[in-house]
């Protein structure tokens, strides 16, 4: 079961200024600034975590200060893949953008080699769950195939290596 929520901040310039610490404190979250990773984490009284992610580029560190909301977000490689074919969902008065399942699967496959064994296995569970849920969806198969074809050659190679490592036959048939 997932015990965290990663919130992606694609463009810090478009954010509205707010005191996110106070907002989350009203919902029983405590702010922690991890000085080793230099990122901000909010943890609820039920041990549910909220973390923030943003795009990595070579000019920045592994985290970046998002001044408008006063947090440090972890900067990650390949995260732009999650923006491809994203889905907009209305939740209360908010419009929330979530990754398309096909893009999410490709992203997890792409980052796998760079993660700890524990996170690789957790990611594999997510991948297998999504592939199984969408195994009969022509839209999913088409989207993942077309998205994969548009990726840079190095990204494709990493994805295929991960698919082969874990012998994800259903996915290999779609991608190759």
C-alpha positions, 0 to 999 in steps of 0.5 A: 500500500502506498504511504506517500504522495508525490506532488509534481511542480512542473513550473514554479513560476506559475504557482500562486504564493501560499503558506503550504506549511500552515495549510497542511498543519490544519490537516495534522501534517508536520513539516520536516526539512531533510537536511541530508537530501535538502527536501521538504517532507510533510508527515501526517499523524497516520505516517502518510507522507507528502513530498514535492518533485520538480524537473532536474536540469544540469544547472541545479542541485538535487533539490530546488527551493520553491520560494512561492510555497516555501518548500524544497522539491526533489529534482528528478531526471526523466520526470517530463515523461509524466507530462506526456498524455497527462489526464486532468481530473476535477477534485473539489475546486481543483483541477489535478493533472495526473500521469497517463498510466502508459507514461507512468509505466514507462517512467517507472521502467526508465528510472528503475536502474537508478533506484534502490532494490526496495524501490525497484520492487515497489515500482515493479508491483505498480507496473505489473498492477497497471499492465494487468488492469489495462491488458485488454485496453487498446487505448493503453496499448496504443498510447504506450507503444506510440509514446515509447516510439517517440522517446530518445534512443537511450531512454528506450534502451533503459526501458527495454533492459528493465522489461527484460530484467523482470521478464515483463512479457506482456509489455515486451510484446507491446513495445518491441 
